[in-house]
């Protein structure tokens, strides 16, 4: 069963989960974490981005469940490693948590040295939600399907180009995995951010882009971009007419962007369990669920061991892609 299939099945149990979680929230209010001081969600990316949106969605709901304040602090820089280093150095009492992005699973393979040991410094509390990308092309581009893209790539090896928001970014890795699984060679054009890349694809300077669904949806609906396939195993709720890449012939292809919440590994297990339960309760809120789905995603809904197993699988996948495709940050 794929991650999104599992998520959708769990969505059917959301009402029951909320009822079960409610007594936990009341019980937590009788105690506290870190002496009742505010809990800080350190977000590894700037305000307004996907990780920040998730943090600000769950913070007030976590605060209600725990009976103490939860605040959001943005600490962007170096693909999330600045925020991760700050949390790794903090007192392991549950008062400072890391809310990161899928780059957390890629950084150990991209950086020669990190200011923390990814394997031993952190304990995953949850994966909040997972979002597919969507392979889009310039409206005037000749390809009308993934089969057309593959035909063009095989006819002109190394020349058909796709844009990304930078070397080692989620969009770059989606393209690299596409090349590897389809056995084609394309030309990667890195930009400084997803916005400039998206603009140049719409302008026709680069034909292809593995875009974020939320940021590209309006342009797809307006006709400025054409959606060819989504990168999840299942079709997206917000693009039901667009096939998944697996449907288009790339069996086993799945690339998702996701947001983990992590504590320091030294935080006591009982404290981690309380924090994880508060996150699950926050994610079961109907408004949170609706917001995630409006952005094209699915709530993960797993417990701590499931989150840890998911992160390990993602780290293994991207380590292989980075190594075999010789991807660097430069």
ROBAMAR-132542 format. One record per residue (C-alpha): x, y, z; residue in one letter. Coordinates in steps of 0.05 Angstrom, whole numbers, always signed. Example, Ala and Ser with C-alpha at 12.3 -4.5 7.8 and 13.67 -1.06 7.14 Angstrom:
REM ROBAMAR-132542
SITE      u      v      w type
SITE   +246    -90   +156    A
SITE   +273    -21   +143    S
This chain:
REM ROBAMAR-132542
SITE      u      v      w type
SITE     +0     +0     +0    X
SITE    +28    +68    -19    X
SITE    +35   +127    +28    X
SITE    -24   +164     -3    X
SITE    -68   +102     -3    X
SITE    -52    +93    +71    X
SITE    -66   +166    +84    X
SITE   -134   +164    +49    X
SITE   -154   +102    +88    X
SITE   -135   +136   +153    X
SITE   -175   +197   +131    X
SITE   -239   +155   +137    X
SITE   -222   +145   +210    X
SITE   -208   +218   +225    X
SITE   -273   +230   +264    X
SITE   -260   +171   +309    X
SITE   -188   +191   +319    X
SITE   -209   +261   +340    X
SITE   -256   +232   +392    X
SITE   -202   +188   +419    X
SITE   -151   +245   +421    X
SITE   -196   +293   +458    X
SITE   -186   +262   +527    X
SITE   -111   +264   +515    X
SITE   -115   +339   +505    X
SITE   -151   +348   +571    X
SITE   -102   +303   +607    X
SITE    -42   +341   +579    X
SITE    -71   +407   +604    X
SITE    -62   +381   +675    X
SITE    +13   +375   +665    X
SITE    +65   +410   +623    X
SITE   +129   +402   +584    X
SITE   +193   +440   +601    X
SITE   +162   +471   +662    X
SITE   +104   +499   +622    X
SITE   +148   +545   +581    X
SITE   +128   +559   +509    X
SITE   +145   +504   +459    X
SITE   +180   +530   +397    X
SITE   +169   +500   +328    X
SITE   +232   +519   +291    X
SITE   +215   +521   +217    X
SITE   +273   +509   +169    X
SITE   +245   +553   +113    X
SITE   +220   +625   +107    X
SITE   +152   +651   +126    X
SITE    +99   +639    +73    X
SITE   +128   +573    +48    X
SITE    +97   +504    +55    X
SITE   +133   +486   +119    X
SITE   +113   +552   +150    X
SITE    +40   +543   +130    X
SITE    +39   +475   +164    X
SITE    +72   +502   +227    X
SITE    +22   +558   +234    X
SITE    -36   +510   +222    X
SITE    -16   +462   +277    X
SITE    +15   +508   +330    X
SITE    -51   +534   +361    X
SITE    -81   +464   +360    X
SITE    -20   +434   +393    X
SITE    -23   +489   +445    X
SITE    -95   +471   +460    X
SITE    -78   +397   +466    X
SITE    -18   +409   +511    X
SITE    -44   +466   +553    X
SITE    +16   +510   +541    X
SITE    +38   +559   +487    X
SITE    +67   +535   +421    X
SITE   +102   +588   +379    X
SITE   +132   +588   +309    X
SITE   +203   +612   +294    X
SITE   +229   +614   +222    X
SITE   +303   +598   +216    X
SITE   +317   +589   +141    X
SITE   +385   +575   +110    X
SITE   +429   +521    +79    X
SITE   +372   +474    +58    X
SITE   +345   +470   +129    X
SITE   +411   +454   +163    X
SITE   +413   +520   +201    X
SITE   +348   +505   +236    X
SITE   +366   +433   +248    X
SITE   +432   +452   +280    X
SITE   +396   +501   +327    X
SITE   +348   +447   +350    X
SITE   +402   +395   +357    X
SITE   +440   +440   +405    X
SITE   +379   +458   +447    X
SITE   +363   +430   +516    X
SITE   +328   +363   +504    X
SITE   +266   +377   +545    X
SITE   +214   +381   +490    X
SITE   +213   +457   +488    X
SITE   +244   +463   +418    X
SITE   +222   +421   +358    X
SITE   +244   +421   +285    X
SITE   +192   +427   +231    X
SITE   +229   +413   +167    X
SITE   +217   +392    +95    X
SITE   +235   +332    +52    X
SITE   +305   +361    +45    X
SITE   +318   +331   +114    X
SITE   +324   +263    +81    X
SITE   +369   +289    +25    X
SITE   +419   +332    +64    X
SITE   +460   +274    +92    X
SITE   +477   +254    +20    X
SITE   +486   +325     -8    X
SITE   +530   +355    +47    X
SITE   +600   +330    +59    X
SITE   +592   +348   +133    X
SITE   +533   +370   +175    X
SITE   +535   +405   +242    X
SITE   +497   +347   +272    X
SITE   +490   +272   +263    X
SITE   +424   +261   +227    X
SITE   +419   +189   +250    X
SITE   +431   +201   +324    X
SITE   +411   +273   +338    X
SITE   +337   +270   +324    X
SITE   +275   +228   +338    X
SITE   +218   +236   +289    X
SITE   +151   +253   +322    X
SITE   +109   +256   +259    X
SITE   +105   +267   +185    X
SITE    +50   +318   +177    X
SITE    +29   +312   +105    X
SITE    +55   +292    +37    X
SITE    +47   +331    -28    X
SITE    +61   +307    -99    X
SITE    +95   +349   -151    X
SITE    +66   +356   -221    X
SITE   +105   +351   -285    X
SITE    +85   +413   -324    X
SITE   +106   +442   -391    X
SITE   +102   +507   -428    X
SITE    +32   +515   -458    X
SITE    +61   +516   -529    X
SITE   +107   +457   -519    X
SITE    +96   +400   -568    X
SITE    +91   +345   -516    X
SITE    +20   +326   -497    X
SITE    +36   +267   -453    X
SITE    +93   +233   -415    X
SITE   +101   +187   -474    X
SITE   +115   +248   -517    X
SITE   +167   +273   -468    X
SITE   +202   +206   -468    X
SITE   +201   +203   -544    X
SITE   +232   +272   -549    X
SITE   +284   +257   -495    X
SITE   +305   +193   -531    X
SITE   +308   +228   -598    X
SITE   +353   +284   -571    X
SITE   +394   +255   -513    X
SITE   +418   +308   -464    X
SITE   +382   +366   -496    X
SITE   +310   +365   -472    X
SITE   +312   +411   -411    X
SITE   +275   +415   -344    X
SITE   +280   +471   -294    X
SITE   +287   +465   -218    X
SITE   +291   +511   -159    X
SITE   +365   +493   -150    X
SITE   +415   +437   -148    X
SITE   +393   +383   -100    X
SITE   +322   +412    -94    X
SITE   +260   +369    -93    X
SITE   +246   +388   -165    X
SITE   +317   +370   -186    X
SITE   +312   +302   -151    X
SITE   +244   +289   -182    X
SITE   +276   +300   -251    X
SITE   +337   +258   -234    X
SITE   +294   +200   -212    X
SITE   +252   +208   -275    X
SITE   +315   +204   -318    X
SITE   +340   +143   -281    X
SITE   +275   +104   -283    X
SITE   +259   +122   -355    X
SITE   +331   +111   -377    X
SITE   +336   +178   -412    X
SITE   +386   +235   -407    X
SITE   +358   +306   -401    X
SITE   +388   +374   -386    X
SITE   +377   +402   -316    X
SITE   +371   +478   -311    X
SITE   +377   +501   -238    X
SITE   +347   +568   -216    X
SITE   +351   +606   -151    X
SITE   +282   +588   -126    X
SITE   +218   +558   -153    X
SITE   +187   +625   -173    X
SITE   +239   +643   -225    X
SITE   +239   +572   -252    X
SITE   +163   +572   -259    X
SITE   +164   +640   -293    X
SITE   +215   +617   -345    X
SITE   +175   +553   -359    X
SITE   +112   +595   -371    X
SITE   +153   +641   -415    X
SITE   +180   +584   -457    X
SITE   +254   +590   -438    X
SITE   +254   +519   -409    X
SITE   +199   +470   -429    X
SITE   +191   +425   -368    X
SITE   +187   +432   -292    X
SITE   +169   +385   -235    X
SITE   +127   +439   -201    X
SITE    +96   +444   -133    X
SITE    +21   +431   -141    X
SITE     -1   +489    -98    X
SITE    +42   +541   -133    X
SITE    +26   +517   -203    X
SITE    -48   +499   -197    X
SITE    -74   +568   -216    X
SITE    -28   +571   -277    X
SITE    -51   +501   -298    X
SITE   -124   +521   -293    X
SITE   -112   +586   -331    X
SITE    -77   +548   -388    X
SITE     -9   +581   -378    X
SITE    +19   +512   -360    X
SITE     -1   +443   -383    X
SITE     +0   +387   -332    X
SITE    +27   +321   -358    X
SITE    +30   +277   -295    X
SITE    +32   +279   -219    X
SITE    +90   +247   -182    X
SITE    +48   +209   -131    X
SITE    +25   +137   -141    X
SITE    -48   +161   -140    X
SITE    -79   +219   -177    X
SITE    -85   +284   -139    X
SITE   -152   +306   -112    X
SITE   -142   +375   -141    X
SITE   -120   +349   -210    X
SITE   -163   +287   -219    X
SITE   -157   +289   -294    X
SITE    -81   +286   -293    X
SITE    -50   +216   -292    X
SITE     +2   +193   -243    X
SITE    +71   +178   -272    X
SITE    +61   +106   -254    X
SITE     +0   +104   -299    X
SITE    +43   +135   -353    X
SITE    +91    +76   -351    X
SITE   +142    +92   -297    X
SITE   +124    +35   -250    X
SITE   +143    +49   -178    X
SITE   +157   +123   -189    X
SITE   +136   +165   -129    X
SITE   +164   +232   -107    X
SITE   +130   +270    -50    X
SITE   +146   +333    -13    X
SITE   +132   +326    +61    X
SITE   +141   +359   +129    X
SITE   +169   +321   +188    X
SITE   +169   +345   +260    X
SITE   +229   +322   +300    X
SITE   +252   +326   +372    X
SITE   +322   +315   +398    X
SITE   +335   +241   +408    X
SITE   +352   +254   +481    X
SITE   +282   +280   +497    X
SITE   +250   +230   +545    X
SITE   +205   +180   +510    X
SITE   +145   +199   +552    X
SITE   +152   +272   +531    X
SITE   +160   +253   +458    X
SITE    +97   +211   +463    X
SITE    +57   +269   +490    X
SITE    +83   +315   +436    X
SITE    +68   +264   +381    X
SITE     -3   +254   +407    X
SITE    -14   +329   +406    X
SITE    +10   +332   +334    X
SITE    -36   +275   +314    X
SITE    -94   +311   +347    X
SITE    -77   +376   +310    X
SITE    -74   +340   +243    X
SITE   -142   +307   +255    X
SITE   -175   +376   +258    X
SITE   -224   +383   +200    X
SITE   -197   +452   +182    X
SITE   -126   +425   +178    X
SITE   -148   +366   +136    X
SITE   -186   +412    +88    X
SITE   -126   +459    +82    X
SITE    -78   +402    +66    X
SITE   -124   +374    +13    X
SITE   -135   +443    -17    X
SITE    -60   +446    -27    X
SITE    -60   +379    -63    X
SITE    -34   +337     -5    X
SITE    -55   +281    +42    X
SITE    -46   +277   +117    X
SITE     +4   +223   +136    X
SITE    -28   +204   +202    X
SITE    +24   +153   +224    X
SITE    +54   +144   +293    X
SITE   +126   +154   +314    X
SITE   +153    +87   +289    X
SITE   +117    +96   +222    X
SITE   +146   +166   +215    X
SITE   +216   +140   +231    X
SITE   +210    +83   +180    X
SITE   +185   +132   +127    X
SITE   +245   +178   +139    X
SITE   +294   +120   +135    X
SITE   +263    +97    +69    X
SITE   +267   +167    +40    X
SITE   +340   +175    +62    X
SITE   +357   +109    +28    X
SITE   +321   +128    -36    X
SITE   +354   +196    -44    X
SITE   +423   +171    -23    X
SITE   +419   +123    -82    X
SITE   +395   +176   -130    X
SITE   +447   +228   -108    X
SITE   +503   +176   -113    X
SITE   +483   +146   -180    X
SITE   +465   +213   -213    X
SITE   +526   +247   -183    X
SITE   +485   +304   -156    X
SITE   +520   +360   -119    X
SITE   +499   +425    -88    X
SITE   +542   +465   -137    X
